[in-house]
Every structure is written in C-alpha cells, then in structure tokens.
C-alpha cells in the first residue's frame, strides 16, 4: 500500500523511473527517501508561492512550540528566491537557500529533551521564537470525540483548575478544507494552564499530561480533528487513487455531487435567505468545500504538518462510518499506511480509540443494534498492522450511553499507556483482556486471552461477569454465565446444550464489565463469522 502511494505521487510529477524505497526498519532509508521528502514538501508548498521578501515560517513555528527530541529537526518556510537563511537553536545551526519559488528547508541535528530554548531564523529579516521545548510530539486527529474540549467534560472545573503543566502544550489546527495541499494552517500553541486548558482537546490534554509525567519530558500534540467527518477526507488524495477499489462508491458519489453542486448550492442559498434569525441553519450541500470532500481535510489541516518531526499518531474516528463497517475495515489501513508514508517515519506508532458504547436511536434489537459492534470489529482488525494500539472505551459512556461520552480522562490516559509501551518500550500493562482463542468443551466454551492482558480477570467492582453470549448450531445467542479459571473464562448457558460460538460485548450498547488487574476493560469479540444479523434470545 505504502509503495503504491509513493508511486502515484512520483508518477504524477514525471518521476516514475525512481524506485520507491524498501522498508526494512524505522531508521532505514533508500536514496529515494530524500526525493520523496522533497516531493511531499513540493506538494505541500507549491500552491502558496510567497508574495513577500521576508523570511516566514508556518504557524507551527511559534511561541511555546514543542519539537521532537532525538530526531533531526526540520525547519522550513518561505523567503525571497535565492535568499540565504540561517537557523539557530540551542547552540546548533543549519543553513538553506530559498529556491526559485521562495521555499527553503533546513534540518537541525538531534537534540535531547529540554528547554526552554530560543529558535532564531535569519535572512534579510530575523524571526525569534521563544519558549521552545524539546520533547515528544504527536499528531491527533479524528472527529468530534477527539475535538471535544476539556471544558465540556466530566469534572471540568476541577480538571481545569489543576491544569498547571507548563511542559504540556497543544496546537489546535483551525478547521479547513482545501482542494490541494496547503503550505500553512491557522492555529497556535497553548500551554496547559487554568486559563487555556479548557479549550484544549480533552483526549489530547489527558494524553499529553499522563505521558509527560510518565516520561518526565515535555509533550506537545498537534490536534487536527474535525467533528462529523468520515474517514475519506483525512486520507491523502494519492492514497485514495491508489486504493480506488476501496473508495469506488465514495468517489462515484463525489463526482455526482460535483456535477450537481451549482444547483444544490443555489437551493441552499435560497433556504438560508428564508431561515429566521436564531433558527437552525440548513446543512451545507455536499460538494466542493464540504468537510467530507475526499482528501479535503488532509489538504487543509494535515499536509502542512507533514515535514514536522513527530513520534506518532492518535486517532479517534469511526462514528460517521458506522453504517459501512465492511468498507471501514479496508479504508482504515489505507489511512494508517498513507500517513506513515507522508510523514516519512517508517512504522510510526499509530494509536486509536475504539468506539464507545452508544444507545443508537431506532437501531433495533439486540441491545441497540450491531452497526457499532461491527465498526469496532473493523477497527480492531487494524491491529494486524505493526506498532498499532487500540484503546477500549466500552466503560466510559455512562448510564445514558451518549455518542459523545464526557468522561475523556481514561481515554487520554489509556492512549498514554499505549504510547509508553509501543513507542518507548515501557513494561506496562496497557491493554485490557484481548481475545486469543476459544475451545468447545462439551456444554461449555473456554475463552483464552492474549498473554499479559489476562492477569486478574474479574468483574469491574465485583459481582457477576456480564456481557458474554453463546449460541448453538441454530445461531441463536443466549446470555452465558462466565466463570474465571486462571487466565481463562469458561462460558455456559442452560439454554445452549451444545455451543458452537461465543461473543462478548458484541452490540452497539453492551452491558459488560470484564476487566484485568490493571482495571482495563476487555475488548469485544466474536468467535463466529456468521452474518451479523443473527437471532438473539430476548
């Protein structure tokens, strides 16, 4: 997948004879890597030629920024064509010359965690950026649950009052859709303090706070999320083209929308004119500029950050694709591979949040339908890719099972645990019980869990373990009694004398409570591959 994306980009620029690199590890480079980086930089900046002679930098390079430690530090921007530019940071220097389009790029040597430092970029003018920290940098993205701000969460007042973490910083990318990759974004770095933290992504804030404490280094997060968006606007257009069969339905709908957009736009303007003040505005018609435009959010909010050195990715999205889980299963790896490719970091850690329990209106029996269960299953299959991690959130929705759970602290903290384990090799339990295998044993089913995740299997807050179902050859599922046997679970039901399949928490809004010794919830699973619309005992 990654090689095909690179090939599409190279072919588009008349460089198809160049051989894309072979992946042999995070720190391995083929000579084409430098070309690929230059190509991606060209794509991200060609549409915005400088109309001035001053040295300028993208918005990411601003006061209170965080730069990635222990990796070369790219610094780039615009100036007068041919202008010599020097970069200074923490006693280190680098130089560049602006090309014919006025674009320049320099790379500073690696630096350890620390600061604050001052970044100075000089040409015919001088740009000074203060309070620069060196630490860990992650890119966070997704839809509304990632965008959700701290001031709208549980215990917001107490959380905000306690937000005195000068080494925790979040850059919020302003919403933008673009037809081509943009060279810059709007946004600024915020330092976690009582007057700023309330406006930060709650998930990103809790992630950065927890990881900074765990590693004892500064942590910065670039948050480029957009509520209500499907997955396709976040994917680079070359990757969409390279996986044409995955996105055939989406692109057919897009072509139809573009063709009909002028008429739909005119009708929308007419409705706006008739809308009374204070009334709900009619939805924008799907078409150019819409937040679900294929590749549009990547172009508008992500492309400008692709040269930025980062440690990895945080992703919380899927609600908008829940009606098409089979397609999401194929689309999600395309996004993961393409992001790793354009950020040029091999298998950069990719950590994602599985959808929370949600009482979907009018979705039907069993417990409020199966579309979210199937989407969670599609998300979990991405764990087959290297250096991925998944946060289970079935326990954060509260009694009302809202689509936007207000309890964001455990989500961010669980992401931080995965980051400590996957990105930094810390010996921590970062996963709840993960299904490994099952065995039919007469009238019962024995469930085995992945090693290291099954220590201390128990019901949350004690009592009976809930959430398991078993079915016989008739494919009718009945609630099962669950008994802990060491690091396995034995299931049985008086209604199923000869079980052939088992499921756990496999519905939109399951009642489930299995955790391990770390208090982390078990991931949902099913042992069958039957059509999801299967009978359930009422």
C-alpha positions in Angstrom: 0.0 0.0 0.0 2.7 2.5 1.1 4.8 1.8 -2.1 1.8 2.3 -4.3 1.0 5.7 -2.7 4.6 6.8 -3.3 4.5 5.5 -6.9 1.3 7.5 -7.6 3.0 10.7 -6.3 6.2 10.1 -8.3 4.3 9.3 -11.5 2.2 12.4 -11.1 5.4 14.5 -11.1 7.0 12.7 -14.0 9.4 10.8 -11.8 8.1 7.3 -12.3 11.5 5.9 -13.0 12.7 6.5 -9.5 12.4 3.3 -7.4 10.5 3.8 -4.1 12.3 2.7 -1.0 12.2 -0.7 0.5 11.0 -0.7 4.1 13.5 -2.5 6.3 13.0 -0.7 9.6 12.2 2.6 11.2 15.6 4.1 10.7 16.4 2.7 7.2 16.4 5.0 4.2 16.6 4.3 0.5 18.1 7.2 -1.6 14.5 7.8 -2.9 13.6 8.9 0.7 15.2 12.2 0.2 13.4 12.6 -3.1 10.1 11.5 -1.5 10.5 14.1 1.2 11.3 16.8 -1.4 8.3 15.7 -3.4 6.0 15.9 -0.4 7.3 19.3 0.6 6.8 20.5 -3.0 3.2 19.3 -3.0 2.6 21.0 0.3 4.0 24.3 -0.7 3.7 24.8 -4.5 0.2 26.3 -4.2 1.4 29.1 -2.0 4.3 31.0 -3.5 5.5 33.8 -1.3 4.4 37.3 -2.2 6.9 39.0 0.1 10.6 39.1 0.7 10.5 38.4 4.4 11.6 35.2 5.9 8.4 33.5 7.2 7.6 30.2 8.9 4.5 28.1 9.1 2.2 28.7 12.1 3.6 25.6 13.9 6.8 27.5 14.4 5.6 29.9 17.1 6.0 30.7 20.8 5.7 27.8 23.2 6.2 25.2 20.4 7.4 21.6 21.1 9.9 19.9 18.8 10.6 16.2 18.6 13.6 15.0 20.6 16.3 12.6 19.4 15.5 13.2 15.7 16.7 15.6 13.1 14.6 18.8 13.4 13.2 20.1 10.0 12.6 23.8 9.9 11.1 25.3 6.8 9.4 28.3 5.3 9.5 31.0 2.6 11.7 33.9 1.7 12.9 35.8 -1.4 14.1 33.5 -4.1 17.8 33.0 -3.7 17.9 34.4 -0.1 20.2 32.7 2.3 18.6 31.6 5.5 20.2 30.5 8.8 18.6 28.6 11.7 19.8 28.6 15.3 18.6 26.6 18.2 20.3 25.6 21.5 23.7 26.3 20.1 23.1 24.4 16.9 22.9 25.9 13.4 21.7 25.0 9.9 21.5 26.9 6.7 19.4 26.9 3.5 18.9 28.9 0.3 15.4 29.7 -0.9 14.6 28.1 -4.2 13.1 29.8 -7.3 9.6 29.6 -5.7 10.9 31.1 -2.5 10.7 27.9 -0.4 13.5 26.8 1.8 14.1 23.9 4.2 16.9 23.2 6.8 17.5 20.4 9.2 19.0 20.8 12.7 20.8 18.0 14.4 19.1 15.9 17.0 18.5 17.4 20.5 17.6 15.7 23.8 14.6 16.7 25.8 14.8 20.1 27.4 14.4 23.8 27.2 13.1 26.4 27.1 15.2 27.4 24.1 15.0 30.2 21.6 14.7 29.5 17.9 16.2 32.2 15.6 15.7 32.2 11.8 17.6 34.9 9.9 17.7 36.1 6.4 17.2 39.7 5.3 15.0 39.8 8.4 15.1 38.0 11.7 12.4 35.8 13.3 12.8 35.0 17.0 10.6 32.3 18.7 10.8 32.0 22.4 9.9 29.3 24.9 10.7 26.3 22.6 10.7 22.9 24.3 12.2 19.7 23.0 10.3 16.6 23.9 7.6 14.3 22.4 5.3 15.4 19.6 2.2 13.5 18.5 -0.4 14.3 15.8 -4.0 13.8 17.0 -6.9 13.6 14.6 -10.4 12.3 14.1 -13.9 13.6 14.5 -15.9 15.2 17.4 -14.8 12.9 20.2 -11.2 13.9 19.6 -12.1 17.5 19.0 -14.2 17.6 22.3 -12.8 20.3 24.6 -11.9 19.9 28.2 -14.4 22.5 29.5 -17.2 20.2 28.2 -16.1 17.1 30.1 -16.8 15.4 33.4 -15.2 17.2 36.4 -14.2 20.1 34.1 -13.9 22.7 36.8 -11.6 20.6 38.9 -9.6 19.4 35.8 -9.1 23.0 34.5 -8.1 24.3 38.0 -5.5 21.6 38.3 -4.1 22.1 34.7 -0.7 23.6 35.8 1.6 21.7 33.4 3.9 24.1 31.6 5.5 21.2 29.7 2.2 20.1 28.2 1.3 22.0 25.0 -1.4 21.6 22.4 -1.5 23.2 18.9 -5.1 23.4 17.6 -5.3 23.4 13.8 -8.3 25.5 12.8 -10.9 23.7 10.6 -10.1 24.0 6.9 -11.0 22.1 3.7 -8.8 22.5 0.6 -8.7 21.2 -3.0 -4.9 20.9 -2.9 -2.3 20.5 -0.1 -1.9 23.8 1.8 1.5 25.2 2.9 0.2 26.5 6.2 -2.6 26.4 8.7 -4.2 28.7 11.2 -3.6 27.9 14.9 -1.3 28.4 17.9 0.3 26.6 20.7 -1.4 26.6 24.1 0.3 25.9 27.3 -1.7 23.8 29.8 -2.8 26.3 32.4 -6.1 27.1 34.1 -6.8 29.9 31.6 -6.0 27.8 28.5 -6.6 24.1 29.2 -10.4 24.4 28.9 -10.1 25.0 25.2 -7.8 22.0 24.5 -8.9 18.7 23.1 -9.7 16.7 26.3 -8.3 13.5 24.9 -5.1 15.2 23.7 -4.7 17.0 27.0 -5.1 13.9 29.2 -2.8 12.0 26.9 -0.1 14.6 27.0 -0.4 15.2 30.8 -0.1 11.5 31.5 2.7 10.8 29.1 4.7 13.8 30.2 4.6 12.6 33.8 5.5 9.0 32.7 8.5 10.0 30.6 9.4 13.2 32.5 9.7 15.2 29.3 7.7 17.9 27.5 4.9 16.6 25.4 3.2 18.5 22.5 0.2 17.5 20.5 -0.9 18.9 17.1 -4.6 18.5 17.1 -6.1 18.4 13.6 -9.6 17.0 14.1 -12.9 17.8 12.7 -16.3 16.8 14.0 -18.8 14.8 12.0 -16.2 13.9 9.3 -15.9 10.5 7.7 -12.6 8.8 7.1 -12.1 9.7 3.5 -11.4 13.5 3.9 -8.5 12.7 6.2 -6.7 10.5 3.6 -4.2 12.0 1.0 -5.7 12.0 -2.5 -2.8 9.9 -3.9 -3.7 7.2 -1.4 -7.3 7.3 -2.3 -6.4 7.0 -6.0 -4.1 4.0 -5.3 -6.9 2.2 -3.4 -9.6 3.0 -6.0 -11.5 -0.2 -5.4 -11.9 0.6 -1.7 -13.3 4.1 -2.4 -15.2 3.4 -5.6 -18.6 4.1 -4.0 -17.3 7.3 -2.3 -15.8 8.7 -5.4 -18.8 8.0 -7.5 -20.9 9.9 -5.0 -18.3 12.7 -5.1 -18.4 13.0 -8.9 -22.1 13.2 -8.8 -22.0 15.8 -6.1 -19.6 18.0 -8.0 -21.8 17.8 -11.1 -24.9 18.8 -9.2 -23.3 21.2 -6.8 -24.2 24.5 -8.5 -27.9 23.8 -8.4 -27.7 22.4 -4.9 -25.7 25.5 -3.8 -28.3 27.8 -5.2 -31.1 26.0 -3.5 -29.1 26.1 -0.2 -28.7 29.9 -0.5 -32.4 30.3 -1.1 -33.1 28.3 2.1 -30.7 30.4 4.0 -32.5 33.5 2.9 -35.7 32.1 4.3 -34.3 30.9 7.6 -35.4 33.0 10.5 -32.8 34.5 12.8 -31.9 32.1 15.6 -33.3 29.1 13.7 -31.2 26.1 12.8 -29.3 26.8 9.6 -29.8 24.2 6.8 -27.0 21.8 6.3 -24.3 22.7 3.7 -24.8 20.7 0.5 -22.2 18.0 -0.2 -19.7 19.2 -2.8 -16.5 21.3 -3.1 -15.6 22.8 0.2 -17.6 20.3 2.3 -15.8 18.7 5.2 -16.4 15.2 3.7 -14.7 16.2 0.4 -12.3 13.3 -0.4 -8.8 14.4 0.8 -10.1 17.8 1.7 -9.3 17.8 5.4 -5.9 16.2 4.8 -5.2 19.0 2.3 -6.5 21.7 4.6 -5.3 20.6 8.0 -2.7 17.9 7.8 -0.5 18.4 4.7 1.3 21.5 6.1 2.5 19.4 9.1 3.9 16.5 7.1 7.5 17.8 7.3 7.2 18.2 11.1 9.1 15.6 13.1 6.6 13.6 15.2 6.7 10.4 17.4 3.3 9.0 16.2 -0.4 9.4 15.7 -3.5 9.4 17.8 -6.9 8.7 16.1 -10.4 8.8 17.3 -13.0 8.5 14.5 -15.4 6.0 13.1 -18.9 7.2 14.2 -19.5 8.8 10.8 -18.6 5.5 9.0 -20.6 3.2 11.3 -23.2 2.4 8.7 -20.5 0.9 6.4 -18.2 -1.2 8.7 -17.1 -3.5 5.9 -15.8 -0.6 3.9 -14.2 0.9 7.0 -12.2 -2.3 7.6 -10.5 -1.7 4.2 -10.3 2.1 4.4 -8.7 2.4 7.9 -5.4 0.6 6.9 -5.2 2.9 3.9 -5.2 5.9 6.2 -2.6 4.4 8.5 -0.2 3.4 5.7 -0.6 6.7 3.9 0.0 8.8 7.0 3.1 6.8 7.8 4.3 7.3 4.3 3.9 11.0 4.0 5.4 11.6 7.4 8.4 9.5 6.3 8.9 7.7 9.6 8.6 4.0 8.7 6.1 2.3 11.0 5.4 5.3 13.3 3.2 4.2 16.2 -0.5 4.6 15.4 -2.8 4.5 18.4 -6.5 4.7 18.0 -9.7 4.7 20.1 -12.4 2.1 19.6 -15.9 3.4 19.5 -17.6 3.8 22.9 -20.9 2.1 23.8 -23.8 4.1 22.2 -27.5 3.7 22.5 -28.1 4.3 18.8 -31.7 5.6 18.3 -34.0 3.2 16.4 -31.3 0.7 15.6 -33.2 -2.3 16.8 -32.5 -5.5 18.9 -30.1 -6.9 20.1 -29.1 -4.3 22.6 -29.5 -1.4 20.3 -28.2 -3.0 17.1 -24.9 -4.1 15.7 -23.5 -1.4 13.4 -21.2 0.0 16.1 -20.2 -3.6 17.1 -19.2 -4.3 13.5 -17.3 -1.0 13.3 -15.4 -1.8 16.4 -14.6 -5.2 14.9 -13.3 -3.4 11.7 -11.2 -1.0 13.8 -9.7 -3.9 15.8 -8.5 -5.6 12.6 -6.1 -2.8 12.1 -4.1 -4.2 15.0 -2.6 -6.6 12.4 -0.5 -3.7 11.2 2.8 -3.3 13.1 3.1 -0.8 16.0 -0.6 -0.1 16.4 -2.5 0.0 19.6 -6.2 0.2 20.5 -8.0 1.8 23.4 -11.2 0.1 24.5 -13.9 2.6 25.8 -16.9 0.5 26.5 -16.8 1.6 30.1 -16.7 5.4 29.6 -20.2 6.1 28.2 -22.1 6.4 31.4 -25.6 5.2 32.0 -27.0 7.1 29.1 -24.6 5.8 26.5 -24.2 9.0 24.6 -22.3 9.3 21.3 -20.1 11.9 22.9 -19.0 10.5 26.3 -18.0 13.3 28.7 -15.5 11.0 30.5 -12.4 11.7 28.4 -9.8 11.3 31.1 -9.4 7.5 30.9 -9.4 7.7 27.1 -6.4 10.0 27.0 -4.6 8.2 29.8 -5.0 4.8 28.1 -3.6 6.3 24.9 -0.6 7.5 27.0 -0.2 3.9 28.4 -0.1 2.5 24.9 2.4 5.2 23.8 4.7 4.3 26.8 4.6 0.7 25.8 4.7 0.8 22.0 6.7 3.9 21.3 9.1 3.7 24.3 9.2 0.1 25.3 8.0 0.6 28.8 7.0 -2.6 30.7 3.4 -1.5 31.5 0.0 -3.2 31.1 -1.6 -1.0 28.5 -4.4 -3.3 27.2 -7.4 -4.9 28.8 -8.1 -8.6 28.1 -7.7 -9.3 24.4 -9.3 -12.4 22.9 -6.8 -15.0 21.6 -8.7 -18.3 21.1 -11.6 -20.5 22.1 -12.2 -24.2 22.7 -15.6 -26.0 22.7 -15.6 -28.3 25.8 -18.8 -30.3 25.8 -21.5 -27.9 27.0 -19.2 -25.0 27.7 -16.8 -22.7 25.8 -13.4 -21.8 27.1 -12.0 -18.4 26.2 -8.3 -17.7 26.2 -6.8 -14.2 26.3 -3.6 -12.8 24.9 -0.7 -13.3 27.3 -0.1 -10.4 29.7 -3.6 -9.0 29.3 -5.5 -11.6 31.3 -4.0 -11.2 34.7 -6.6 -10.8 37.4 -9.7 -11.4 35.3 -12.7 -10.1 37.2 -15.9 -8.1 37.0 -15.5 -4.4 37.5 -16.5 -3.5 41.0 -17.0 -7.2 41.8 -20.1 -9.4 41.3 -21.1 -11.3 38.2 -19.3 -11.0 34.9 -21.7 -9.7 32.3 -21.5 -9.4 28.5 -21.0 -13.0 27.2 -23.3 -14.8 24.9 -23.2 -18.3 23.4 -25.1 -19.9 20.5 -25.6 -23.4 19.2 -25.9 -24.6 15.6 -29.2 -22.7 15.4 -27.2 -19.4 15.6 -29.5 -18.1 18.4 -27.4 -16.3 21.0 -28.3 -16.6 24.7 -26.7 -14.9 27.8 -23.9 -17.0 29.2 -22.6 -17.5 32.7 -18.9 -16.7 32.9 -16.5 -18.4 35.4 -12.9 -17.3 35.8 -10.4 -20.2 35.6 -6.9 -18.7 36.0 -6.4 -16.5 33.0 -9.3 -18.0 31.0 -13.0 -17.7 31.1 -15.4 -20.7 30.9 -18.9 -19.9 29.4 -22.1 -21.9 29.7 -25.8 -21.5 29.3 -28.7 -23.8 30.3 -30.4 -22.8 27.0 -27.5 -23.9 24.8 -26.5 -27.6 25.4 -24.1 -27.8 22.5 -22.5 -24.4 22.0 -20.6 -23.6 18.8 -19.9 -19.9 19.1 -19.4 -17.2 21.7 -19.5 -13.4 21.7 -18.5 -10.7 24.2 -19.9 -7.1 24.2 -20.8 -7.5 20.6 -23.6 -4.9 20.3 -23.9 -1.2 20.0 -24.6 -0.6 23.7 -23.5 -3.7 25.5 -23.8 -4.4 29.2 -20.3 -5.7 30.0 -17.8 -5.5 32.9 -14.8 -7.8 32.4 -11.5 -6.1 33.4 -8.0 -7.2 34.2 -5.8 -6.4 37.2 -5.0 -3.0 35.7 -8.7 -2.2 35.7 -8.7 -2.0 31.9 -11.8 -3.2 30.0 -11.9 -6.3 27.9 -12.1 -5.8 24.1 -15.3 -7.1 22.4 -15.0 -10.1 20.1 -16.9 -12.9 18.5 -15.8 -16.4 17.5 -18.2 -16.8 14.6 -18.1 -15.4 11.1 -21.9 -15.6 10.6 -24.0 -12.9 9.1 -24.2 -10.2 11.8 -28.0 -10.1 11.6 -28.3 -13.2 13.8 -31.1 -14.2 16.2 -30.7 -13.2 19.8 -32.8 -14.6 22.7 -34.9 -11.9 24.2 
